[in-house]
Amino acid sequence: MGKKRIEDANFNETGYSYTLSLISGKYKPVILYCLMEYEPVRFNEMQRYLQKVADKTLSQNLKELEADDLIMRKVYPQIPPKVEYSLTKRGHSLVKVLDKLCDWGNENRK
């Protein structure tokens, strides 16, 4: 077995790159963490948790996470409308990764 050569490598073909493409950004990891800790969560609760996030930005991030099957959106047929977000089975499979990030942060925080 030969030594790996960087000339032959393509970062975009790695699992790491794929995972980052799903969860990268300023708000996606925080949204996933929030749902991991407090699901189900309503839009306004999420907005308060994230503090200074615009409606449009939060809505776009939630739509992207839903399109990637990491979260689900449940709409209740009532007036006023009620919408809750929670992790999908696929989203729950990221909990181990998020937990490890938390562990590392707790161990290395000064």
C-alpha positions, 0 to 999 in steps of 0.5 A: 500500500503506497503513500497517499498523494495530495495531487490525487486527492479531491476534498469535494469527494470526501465524507467530511466535505459532504457533512460540512456542506449540510451543516456549515454556516453561521446558523445551521449548527446552532439550529441543529444543536437547539433541536437536539436539546429542546425539540420540538421548537417553534419558529419564534422560540428558535429566533429568540434562541439564535438572538440576532437572526433575521426572519428571512435568514432563519427561514432559509436555513430551516428550509435548507435543513429540511430539504437535506432531510435533517429536520422536519416541519410540522404544521398544525391546522389552526388559527393562528398557525402553529409550526414546530421543527424537530430532527428527522431520523437522519438529523438524529444520526448527527447527534453523536457528532454534535455531542463530540463537538460539545465535549471537545469545547467543554474540555478545551474551554479556558 
